[in-house]
C-alpha cells in the first residue's frame, strides 16, 4: 500500500508553509489510493506542547484532511534506543564530546582558511578508555552518524535527478547530549517501521534527504520516493516577511479565510495548474498531479488569497454553503443566497444578513427621526415589486433638495444599519412593507 505522512512538531501553531506540505502529502496519498498518517514529532519535550498538537489537528480537520492513522515519536523512544545500539555495534554511529563553543571555533577556523565547515571526525580517534574516562567525569556525549563518502543520487518527484556528494557534508548529529533523538534518525526509523512509500517536503530538506538515504541503507530498509517542493517566497520573489512567514492557520481563520479557498490556492501555486476555486477537497484530489510542480520559487500572495476568498462566496453553490449555516437556517433559501452572495465575504456576514432580513434586528435610535418620517411618507402606495424602489426614490427626489447618493445612503442605513449591501430595489422586496415601515417609524 502507498503510504504518506505529515510530521509536524507541536512547538507552535501550523503555518502556511507546513500546512501546504500537509496538503500536498494528503492530496497525493488520496490520489494514489493510499494511506495518510499524522506523525507528531514531539521528541523535543521542553518545547512540545499538547495545546499546539490539538490545534494542529483542529486545523487539519478544518481543511478536510482527515488522517488514517496517528503516531507520536515520544512514545517510540525505546525503539530509537534499540536502533541506536544496533548502529553503534555496526560502527556506523560514534560518540562525540565537543561542546557547541568548540564546534563553533572549529567552523570559524575552517572558514578562515577557505575550507568548508565540515566536522573533522576528531572524536573517532578516541580510544574506548578515553571515552569511558570522559563519561565517568560527567561528560555527556552526543552521537553522530558516520557518512560513507559517495554521491547520493535519486529521482526526485519534483526536482528530477538529485545528486549530493556526502564528502561535502558533516556527519550528522542524531542524538544530543541530553539524550534527545534528532529528526534525522528518528524519522528514518519511523518511515521504515511504518512503511512510508513517499516523502514530500520542502527543498530545504534536500541535503537531509541524502543523509537519510544512507541511514535507510544502513537499516536495510526500502528507500521511499522523495519529492522536494520549492519554498514559498513573497509576491516579489523575496524571502517571506516575518508577518507573512509567521501567518498561522488560526490567524487565517480569524481573517475569515475559508478552507476551500485556502486549499484551492495552496494546492496549485508552484505548479503548472491554474488556481481555481473548488467546492470540496475531493475535487482537488481528482485534479492533483505531483508532476505539475516545479523547482521555481512558489510565490505566496496574501492579498490574492483574501480576494480569492471573497470569490469563494460568489461562486460556491447553494447546497455546499447551506451546510455551514447555523442561525435562521429556515430562511436560508436558494433565492436568498443568490440575492446576498456577492455582498458577503464570511459566514458571519451571511448570518448577519439573515438577521437583518428575518431576525430580531435592531436599528439604532440615533438616526434623524425627521428624515425617517419624511422618507416614510414618500413610500409608494402600492404593493411592493421591482419598480417600487425607483418610484420611491423619485418621490423623495421631487420633494427634497438632496443628492440621490445621499438619499440612498440614508435609506440603506435606516433599513439595515449598514453603509453597503445588495441593490435596494431587491432589498425592499426581501424586507417587505411591514418591516420597512417598522424601521422608518420615528418611535423605532
Secondary structure, DSSP 8 states (H G I E B T S, - for coil): --EEEE---SSS--BHHHHHHHHHHHHHHHHTT-EEEEEE----TTT--HHHHHHHHHHHHHTT---SEEEEGGG-HHHHHHHHHHHHHTTSEEEE---HHHHHHHHHHHHHTT-------GGGG--HHHHHHHHHTT---EEEE----SEEEEEETTTEEEEEEGGGS---EEE-TTS-B-HHHHHHHHHHHTT--EEEEEGGGHHHHHHHHHHHHHTT----EEEEE--EE-TTSSB--HHHHT-BHHHHHHTT--HHHHHHHHTTTTBSS-----SSHHHHHHH--GGGB-SS-EE--HHHHHHHHHHHHHH--HHHHHTT--SSGGG--HHHHHHHGGG-SSHHHHHHHHHHHHS-----TTS-HHHHHHHHHTS-SS---TTHHHHHHHHHHHHS-S-HHHHHHHHHHHHHS-S--S-HHHHHHHHHHHHHHHHHSTT-
